[in-house]
Amino acid sequence: MTPLIVIPARMAATRLPGKPLADIHGTPMIVHAWRRATAAGVGPVAVAAGDREIVDAVEAAGGTAVLTDPALPSGSDRVWQGVERLDPSGRHDVIVNLQGDLPDISPASVARVLDPLRDPDVDIATVVAEITDDSERDNPNVVKAAVAPGPDGIGRALYFSRARVPSGDGPHWHHVGIYAFRREALKRFVSLPPSGLELRERLEQLRAMEAGMRIDAAVSDMIPVSVDTPEDLERARARLAGA
């Protein structure tokens, strides 16, 4: 595998406008995410940005960034446009889509997302972590994955939901917002129209599942803070204090 990590970012977030540049101990949030991805050591890292301010911030920190169409409908579309501009020759056969609002994600989780792709039948890989806070099981802001990991900590994802799934006794899995696509899988994914379940659950990955694409999930031991609100931003600042 020759992975390329691309972090999509845009300023026009609904609940926290300008969040890629939100200050976390003197450093923009997008730079924290870029540094964590770089520390994983699995391949080059670039930011696909919908705004010039983001490009400038990443480049000022020594990173690579590419400007993309600000009107693109999703982060995956932004990643794919970034890939086409950064790697037009197709040298990278795996594209990691890391959300820029995960400033405290562990480098180990970034590397872990590649493990399911050792199986050639897997189209897309992602990461889950066991829910230990019972209140998260029924929290619609926490996306759950229906998966039964095997002895290697990897399992086929059967569904993703904002509801508590599956029912019955046993662990529940918090879906972490990172994906590793085979390059052709990402190309196909962004060509598909939004699907019925995707629109109903507001979860983009269901589009791939409805199209018959296989997603496997690898277990990680850390749930990062996903920054969507001012309260989330304060939690991220607390997590990263002294980092």
HELIX and SHEET records of a PDB file:
HELIX    1   1 LYS A   19  LEU A   21  5                                   3    
HELIX    2   2 MET A   29  ALA A   40  1                                  12    
HELIX    3   3 ARG A   52  ALA A   60  1                                   9    
HELIX    4   4 GLY A   75  LEU A   86  1                                  12    
HELIX    5   5 PRO A  107  ARG A  112  1                                   6    
HELIX    6   6 ASP A  115  ARG A  118  5                                   4    
HELIX    7   7 ASP A  134  ASP A  138  5                                   5    
HELIX    8   8 ARG A  183  SER A  191  1                                   9    
HELIX    9   9 GLY A  196  GLU A  201  1                                   6    
HELIX   10  10 GLN A  205  GLU A  210  1                                   6    
HELIX   11  11 PRO A  230  ARG A  239  1                                  10    
SHEET    1   A 8 THR A  64  LEU A  67  0                                        
SHEET    2   A 8 VAL A  45  ALA A  49  1                                        
SHEET    3   A 8 PRO A   3  ALA A   9  1                                        
SHEET    4   A 8 VAL A  94  LEU A  98  1                                        
SHEET    5   A 8 TRP A 173  ARG A 182 -1                                        
SHEET    6   A 8 ILE A 124  GLU A 130 -1                                        
SHEET    7   A 8 ILE A 215  VAL A 219  1                                        
SHEET    8   A 8 ILE A 154  ARG A 156 -1                                        
SHEET    1   B 7 THR A  64  LEU A  67  0                                        
SHEET    2   B 7 VAL A  45  ALA A  49  1                                        
SHEET    3   B 7 PRO A   3  ALA A   9  1                                        
SHEET    4   B 7 VAL A  94  LEU A  98  1                                        
SHEET    5   B 7 TRP A 173  ARG A 182 -1                                        
SHEET    6   B 7 LYS A 144  ALA A 146 -1                                        
SHEET    7   B 7 TYR A 159  SER A 161 -1                                        
SHEET    1   C 2 ASP A  23  ILE A  24  0                                        
SHEET    2   C 2 THR A  27  PRO A  28 -1                                        
END                                                                             
